[in-house]
Amino acid sequence: MKFENFAAKKMLEIAHEGDHLSDREKQLIGLAVCATRGCIACSGGRIRRALESGIPQEAVIQAIDVASAVNAGVTTAIALQGIEKENLTITCHDEACTTC
């Protein structure tokens, strides 16, 4: 099977045809999604295409850093909601936290 045989390929093509975002914005959004979803092949391809399209390496690194930070924030928010749902108490001392 090849990726070209799936509807997702057509959806990507349609999404890239839109003109409300620049190519740079599309590349960086695609990279952020691939990196946070854990696809090594897709992330590598996105990084290569971003660099080939003229996006500086520093911008690629910053995009990955922003995606990582947002993902960490979401993870923390979900954990805090779980703690609240379970009526747990979190105690933090010297940057180390425990649940009670």
Buried (B, 14 or more C-beta within 10 A) or exposed (E): EEEEEEEEEEEEEEEEEEEEEEEBEBBBBBBBBBBBEEEEEBBEBBBEBBBEEEBEEEBBEEBBEEBEEEBEEEEEEEEEEEEEEEEEEEEEEEEEEEEE
